Amino acid sequence: MKQKVVLAYSGGLDTSVILSWLIGKGYEVVAFMADLGQKEDFRAAKQKALKIGASKVYIEDVKEEFVADFIFPSIRANAVYEGRYLMGTSLARPLIAKKQMEVAAKEKAEFVSHGATGKGNDQVRFELTCMTIDPKIKIIAPWKDAEFLAKFKGRSDMIEYAQKNGIPVKATKDAPYSTDANLMHISYEAGILEDPKLTPSEEMFEMTKSPKNAPDKETIIEIEFKQGNPVKVKNKNDGTLKTKPLELFQYLNKIGGGNGIGRIDMVENRFVGLKSRGVYETPAGTILHIAHRDIEGITLDREVMHLRDMLMPKFAELVYYGFWYSPEMEFLRAAFDKSQENVNGIVHLSLYKGNCMVIGRESKDSLYSQDLSSMDAIGGYDQKDALGFIRLNALRLKASSLRNRK
C-alpha cells in the first residue's frame, strides 16, 4: 500500500505543484483546505486537486472557531507583534495545522505536508503545531528537501512544471507580489514589495478603501465587551446590530474597510532571523484592538494592567513564532483570561477616513470615580496625604543624589 500524506492545500501554485510532486514520489495524497474567510472558489479548488491526483479532498469551514478561539483571545491580550502587527496570518496557521492533524488521524496518515518556504515563519507554525499534537507524526516539507530544491529553484520553474503537467494555475512569472487572506486580514509581501521604499499602488488593496475615498461622514458605533470579548456592535447611524462573534467580526471588516481603517506597511523581524517587508489590511482587528484597550482603561486594575502589558510582547512573540500550543502560552492565556473577568462595558467610537477614534466609554464595573478624580470636589480624597507619599518616594532619590555629590 502507498504511504499516505495529508497536504495543507491552498489551491495556489506552490501547493498544486507540491501535490503533483508528492504523487510522483509514490505517496497517496489527501488534500486539506481550511475555509478561514478567504475569497476562494472551494469547489473549483477541490476539482483541481482531484484532477491533479489527490485521493480525497477535505474542506472545512473554520471561520467561527477562528474568530472565537484564536482572534478573540489575541484581542483580549492586546497582542501586537513589534508594536504594529496584529498577526492575522500567525493566528490562522495553528488552526489550519490542528485541523490538518485531525484529518491525518481520521485517515490514519503517517505523514503531513505543507507548502511553507524555509525562509519564512509559517514552516515553524505548521510544524511545531503538528509535532505538539502528535509527536510521532512525520513531516514532509518540500521547500527544505534537497531533491525538490534542485528541481524548483523558483517561481518560474514551478510555473513551467505546472504547464508541462497540465496543472491549471493563475500565477504568472511576473506576479508583482504574493498575498495571504483570511477573516482577520490580507497580507502582501515579496515581489516588488521587497524594495522597502517602494510605495504600493492603490489598486493593490482589497479590504479597505483609500482614506481619501472614504465617506465624508463619520460612522458612529458602539462595541460592548463582556469579560474582554466583544459581544455586540451597534451602528448608531443606521441602527444595524450584530451580536454573534463571526457576524460581528465580518460587519466590522465591512464598515472598517469602507472607512479606510486598518492599513499598515512595515518591516518586521521573522523568527528565522530575516527582516521582511509586509503590507497588511486588518479593519475589524484594528477597531477591536483600539476599543478593547480603551475599555480596560476604565475597568482594569492599574497593577494588573501594567503586569499584563509587560507580558503582552511575549504573548505576541509566541503567536508570531508558532508556539500557540505550548506550556508557556497556556500559562499566559490563563493569566490574561483572569485579568479580563471584569472587563465589561461599552466603547463609543467614530470611524472616519482611516481613523478609529474613541469618543466615550461606560461600564457597570468601572473603577473610575468622578468624585475622586474631580478637581472641583474633595470626594473623600485628602490632598495632604500626598505630602507623605511624595516624601517616602523621594527617600531613595535623595540618597542617590547625596552619594553622587561626594
C-alpha distance (Angstrom), angle and dihedral (degrees) to the residues before:
residue distance angle dihedral
M1 . . .
K2 3.79 . .
Q3 3.78 117.7 .
K4 3.79 111.1 -108.2
V5 3.81 125.4 -130.4
V6 3.81 128.7 -176.5
L7 3.79 110.7 -143.7
A8 3.81 122.9 -157.1
Y9 3.80 94.6 -130.4
S10 3.81 127.1 -165.7
G11 3.78 100.6 173.3
G12 3.80 91.5 -119.3
L13 3.78 131.5 118.3
D14 3.80 100.0 -83.0
T15 3.80 99.9 47.3
S16 3.81 92.9 39.7
V17 3.81 90.0 55.8
I18 3.82 91.0 42.6
L19 3.81 90.2 52.0
S20 3.81 90.3 54.3
W21 3.81 92.0 43.3
L22 3.82 92.7 52.1
I23 3.80 91.0 50.0
G24 3.79 88.5 50.3
K25 3.80 88.4 53.4
G26 3.80 89.2 58.7
Y27 3.81 101.3 -100.8
E28 3.78 127.4 135.5
V29 3.80 102.2 -127.4
V30 3.80 125.2 -151.3
A31 3.81 111.7 -169.1
F32 3.79 121.5 -144.4
M33 3.81 125.1 -164.5
A34 3.80 126.5 -175.8
D35 3.79 119.6 -152.0
L36 3.80 102.5 -141.6
G37 3.78 94.9 161.4
Q38 3.80 97.2 -81.6
K39 3.80 117.7 146.0
E40 3.78 98.6 -104.4
D41 3.79 134.8 143.1
F42 3.79 94.5 -130.7
R43 3.79 93.4 -178.6
A44 3.80 91.2 55.5
A45 3.82 90.9 44.5
K46 3.80 90.3 52.3
Q47 3.80 92.6 50.4
K48 3.79 89.7 47.9
A49 3.81 92.6 52.4
L50 3.80 91.5 48.5
K51 3.81 90.3 48.3
I52 3.80 90.7 52.5
G53 3.79 88.9 52.3
A54 3.81 111.4 -90.9
S55 3.81 111.3 154.3
K56 3.81 91.6 -145.5
V57 3.79 138.3 1.9
Y58 3.80 122.4 -149.3
I59 3.81 118.6 -164.0
E60 3.79 116.8 -175.3
D61 3.80 128.0 -173.7
V62 3.81 104.4 -137.3
K63 3.81 99.5 160.5
E64 3.81 96.3 114.6
E65 3.80 92.7 46.6
F66 3.80 90.3 47.3
V67 3.80 92.2 55.4
A68 3.81 99.0 40.1
D69 3.81 101.5 37.5
F70 3.79 104.1 30.1
I71 3.81 113.2 18.8
F72 3.82 97.3 40.3
P73 3.84 94.8 49.2
S74 3.80 87.7 51.9
I75 3.82 90.8 50.0
R76 3.82 90.1 49.4
A77 3.79 88.4 53.8
N78 3.85 92.9 46.8
A79 3.80 84.1 -129.8
V80 3.81 114.3 -171.5
Y81 3.81 121.6 160.4
E82 3.81 113.3 -132.1
G83 3.77 89.4 -9.4
R84 3.83 95.4 -68.8
Y85 3.81 117.4 49.6
L86 3.83 119.0 84.4
M87 3.83 90.7 -163.2
G88 3.79 105.5 -128.3
T89 3.80 93.5 163.8
S90 3.80 93.7 40.8
L91 3.81 92.0 55.6
A92 3.80 94.1 47.5
R93 3.81 98.5 53.0
P94 3.83 99.7 67.5
L95 3.81 89.9 49.7
I96 3.82 92.1 50.7
A97 3.80 91.1 48.0
K98 3.81 91.8 47.1
K99 3.80 91.7 53.6
Q100 3.79 91.0 43.1
M101 3.80 89.1 55.6
E102 3.80 90.6 50.0
V103 3.81 88.4 56.2
A104 3.81 90.1 47.0
A105 3.80 90.2 53.5
K106 3.82 91.7 47.4
E107 3.80 91.9 48.3
K108 3.83 92.8 41.6
A109 3.80 88.1 -126.6
E110 3.78 118.9 172.8
F111 3.80 94.1 -158.5
V112 3.80 139.8 46.5
S113 3.79 126.6 -169.0
H114 3.79 140.0 -169.5
G115 3.80 140.1 -174.8
A116 3.80 99.4 -126.0
T117 3.80 115.7 131.9
G118 3.78 125.8 -121.3
K119 3.81 90.9 -116.8
G120 3.79 98.9 58.0
N121 3.78 142.7 70.1
D122 3.81 98.7 -113.5
Q123 3.79 94.1 74.2
V124 3.80 88.7 61.8
R125 3.80 94.3 44.8
F126 3.80 93.2 50.7
E127 3.77 97.4 42.9
L128 3.81 98.8 42.5
T129 3.80 89.7 51.0
C130 3.80 93.3 48.4
M131 3.80 93.4 47.0
T132 3.80 91.8 48.2
I133 3.81 93.6 50.7
D134 3.82 93.1 45.6
P135 3.82 116.7 8.9
K136 3.81 89.4 -166.9
I137 3.79 96.4 57.7
K138 3.80 117.6 117.6
I139 3.80 117.6 -137.9
I140 3.78 126.8 -151.0
A141 3.79 109.3 -159.7
P142 3.83 105.3 179.1
W143 3.80 95.0 -170.4
K144 3.82 87.5 63.3
D145 3.81 94.7 43.4
A146 3.82 114.9 105.4
E147 3.81 94.1 -144.9
F148 3.82 92.4 49.3
L149 3.81 92.6 46.4
A150 3.80 90.9 50.4
K151 3.80 89.9 53.7
F152 3.81 98.2 40.9
K153 3.78 114.7 39.5
G154 3.78 93.6 164.5
R155 3.77 149.4 -29.8
S156 3.80 94.6 -57.6
D157 3.81 92.4 58.5
M158 3.80 91.0 50.1
I159 3.80 93.1 50.0
E160 3.82 90.9 49.4
Y161 3.82 90.2 49.0
A162 3.80 90.9 49.8
Q163 3.80 92.4 50.1
K164 3.82 92.3 47.0
N165 3.81 92.6 49.3
G166 3.78 97.9 43.3
I167 3.81 95.2 -110.3
P168 3.83 109.4 153.0
V169 3.81 110.9 -135.8
K170 3.79 132.5 165.1
A171 3.80 93.7 -150.0
T172 3.79 120.4 110.8
K173 3.78 131.5 -163.8
D174 3.79 88.8 -114.0
A175 3.82 97.6 52.1
P176 3.82 103.6 147.5
Y177 3.84 96.9 -144.6
S178 3.79 143.6 -18.7
T179 3.80 126.2 -106.6
D180 3.78 137.2 -159.1
A181 3.79 119.2 -166.8
N182 3.78 137.7 -172.1
L183 3.80 138.6 140.3
M184 3.78 91.9 -74.7
H185 3.79 99.3 51.5
I186 3.77 152.1 -41.8
S187 3.79 117.8 -109.6
Y188 3.80 126.4 -158.8
E189 3.80 123.2 -163.9
A190 3.81 145.9 140.1
G191 3.79 126.2 36.2
I192 3.79 113.7 56.1
L193 3.82 89.9 -4.7
E194 3.80 90.3 69.7
D195 3.80 85.7 82.6
P196 3.83 99.0 82.7
K197 3.80 93.6 -155.5
L198 3.81 95.6 52.2
T199 3.81 112.4 110.2
P200 3.83 112.0 -136.7
S201 3.78 115.9 -122.5
E202 3.78 118.5 -112.9
E203 3.82 89.7 -118.3
M204 3.81 90.2 68.1
F205 3.80 96.6 69.7
E206 3.80 117.6 90.8
M207 3.80 107.8 170.6
T208 3.80 102.3 41.1
K209 3.76 138.2 49.9
S210 3.75 118.0 -131.4
P211 3.82 107.7 -95.2
K212 3.82 85.3 -124.7
N213 3.81 89.8 62.9
A214 3.81 97.6 37.8
P215 3.84 118.5 112.6
D216 3.79 118.0 -72.9
K217 3.82 89.0 -134.4
E218 3.80 121.6 75.9
T219 3.79 120.9 -121.5
I220 3.82 113.1 -133.6
I221 3.80 116.5 -154.2
E222 3.80 139.5 170.5
I223 3.81 122.9 -143.9
E224 3.80 118.8 -165.7
F225 3.80 120.6 -155.8
K226 3.80 130.5 -161.3
Q227 3.79 117.6 -171.5
G228 3.79 88.3 -16.6
N229 3.80 95.5 -53.2
P230 3.81 121.9 114.0
V231 3.80 107.0 -119.6
K232 3.79 103.6 166.6
V233 3.79 139.0 26.6
K234 3.78 121.2 -170.4
N235 3.79 125.7 -173.6
K236 3.81 105.5 -145.1
N237 3.81 91.3 -164.1
D238 3.80 97.9 61.5
G239 3.82 105.5 5.7
T240 3.82 97.0 -112.6
L241 3.82 110.3 162.3
K242 3.81 127.7 -164.8
T243 3.80 124.8 -179.4
K244 3.82 108.8 160.3
P245 3.82 114.9 89.5
L246 3.81 97.5 -123.0
E247 3.81 95.8 41.3
L248 3.78 90.8 45.0
F249 3.79 92.1 52.1
Q250 3.79 94.1 45.2
Y251 3.80 90.5 50.1
L252 3.81 92.2 51.5
N253 3.79 88.6 50.9
K254 3.80 88.8 53.6
I255 3.80 99.0 48.2
G256 3.80 93.9 34.1
G257 3.79 92.0 51.2
G258 3.79 90.6 45.4
N259 3.80 89.0 56.4
G260 3.80 94.2 47.8
I261 3.82 95.6 -109.8
G262 3.78 126.6 151.4
R263 3.81 108.5 34.6
I264 3.77 120.0 140.5
D265 3.80 133.8 169.3
M266 3.80 116.2 -165.8
V267 3.78 148.7 148.1
E268 3.80 110.3 -125.8
N269 3.78 137.0 -175.7
R270 3.78 114.1 -109.7
F271 3.80 119.8 -145.6
V272 3.81 91.5 -114.8
G273 3.81 90.6 61.1
L274 3.79 102.2 -99.4
K275 3.77 126.7 118.6
S276 3.79 115.7 -126.0
R277 3.80 133.7 -169.7
G278 3.79 113.9 -135.5
V279 3.80 134.0 175.6
Y280 3.80 116.5 -157.2
E281 3.79 140.2 -172.9
T282 3.81 113.5 -158.3
P283 3.83 110.0 158.3
A284 3.82 103.3 160.4
G285 3.79 93.6 36.1
T286 3.80 91.5 52.5
I287 3.82 93.0 49.9
L288 3.80 93.8 47.1
H289 3.80 92.6 46.3
I290 3.81 91.9 53.7
A291 3.81 93.4 43.9
H292 3.80 94.9 46.1
R293 3.77 93.2 48.1
D294 3.78 88.8 52.9
I295 3.82 98.2 49.3
E296 3.79 88.1 52.1
G297 3.81 88.4 59.4
I298 3.79 90.8 67.2
T299 3.83 99.7 34.6
L300 3.80 109.3 32.1
D301 3.80 124.4 85.6
R302 3.79 112.7 -113.9
E303 3.80 97.7 -122.1
V304 3.80 93.1 43.8
M305 3.81 89.3 50.9
H306 3.79 93.6 48.6
L307 3.80 92.8 47.1
R308 3.80 91.2 47.6
D309 3.81 89.8 49.2
M310 3.78 89.4 54.3
L311 3.81 90.1 53.3
M312 3.82 96.8 41.5
P313 3.83 96.1 82.9
K314 3.80 88.3 54.9
F315 3.80 90.9 50.3
A316 3.81 90.7 50.5
E317 3.79 91.3 46.2
L318 3.81 91.2 52.5
V319 3.81 90.5 51.3
Y320 3.80 93.0 46.6
Y321 3.82 94.1 45.3
G322 3.81 94.0 48.5
F323 3.80 102.8 -106.0
W324 3.81 96.9 127.1
Y325 3.80 90.0 127.8
S326 3.79 100.3 48.1
P327 3.83 136.1 113.8
E328 3.80 92.1 -113.6
M329 3.81 92.0 51.9
E330 3.80 90.4 49.0
F331 3.80 88.6 53.2
L332 3.81 94.0 48.0
R333 3.80 93.8 46.1
A334 3.81 90.8 52.6
A335 3.80 90.7 50.5
F336 3.79 93.5 46.3
D337 3.81 92.7 46.7
K338 3.80 88.4 53.7
S339 3.79 89.8 53.2
Q340 3.81 90.6 55.6
E341 3.81 99.0 56.7
N342 3.82 93.2 104.4
V343 3.79 99.2 28.9
N344 3.79 93.5 118.1
G345 3.79 130.0 137.4
I346 3.77 147.7 76.1
V347 3.80 128.4 -71.6
H348 3.81 120.2 -159.3
L349 3.80 115.2 -148.5
S350 3.78 140.5 -177.3
L351 3.80 118.1 -146.0
Y352 3.78 112.6 -160.6
K353 3.80 134.1 154.8
G354 3.80 98.5 -32.8
N355 3.80 94.9 -33.8
C356 3.79 127.6 110.9
M357 3.80 106.8 -166.8
V358 3.79 127.6 -177.8
I359 3.82 109.6 -134.1
G360 3.81 100.3 174.4
R361 3.77 147.2 -18.8
E362 3.82 139.6 -157.0
S363 3.80 136.1 -173.0
K364 3.79 139.1 172.5
D365 3.83 86.3 -145.7
S366 3.80 93.9 52.7
L367 3.80 118.9 147.7
Y368 3.78 89.7 -164.0
S369 3.81 116.5 108.5
Q370 3.77 115.9 -165.4
D371 3.81 90.7 -165.0
L372 3.80 92.7 54.2
S373 3.80 94.1 43.0
S374 3.78 97.7 42.8
M375 3.79 119.5 108.7
D376 3.80 87.8 -154.3
A377 3.81 99.7 57.3
I378 3.80 136.5 50.1
G379 3.79 92.2 -142.1
G380 3.80 97.9 179.8
Y381 3.79 94.2 -55.4
D382 3.81 116.6 120.6
Q383 3.78 107.2 -153.4
K384 3.81 91.2 -160.9
D385 3.84 87.5 69.7
A386 3.79 86.7 72.2
L387 3.81 90.5 69.3
G388 3.80 93.9 70.5
F389 3.79 92.2 36.8
I390 3.80 91.7 58.4
R391 3.83 93.8 42.4
L392 3.80 91.7 53.6
N393 3.78 92.0 48.8
A394 3.81 90.3 48.2
L395 3.84 94.9 55.7
R396 3.80 96.7 87.9
L397 3.81 91.9 39.7
K398 3.82 90.8 54.9
A399 3.81 91.6 47.3
S400 3.81 91.3 51.0
S401 3.79 91.9 47.0
L402 3.82 93.3 50.1
R403 3.80 91.9 49.0
N404 3.79 92.0 51.4
R405 3.81 90.7 54.4
K406 3.81 94.2 59.2
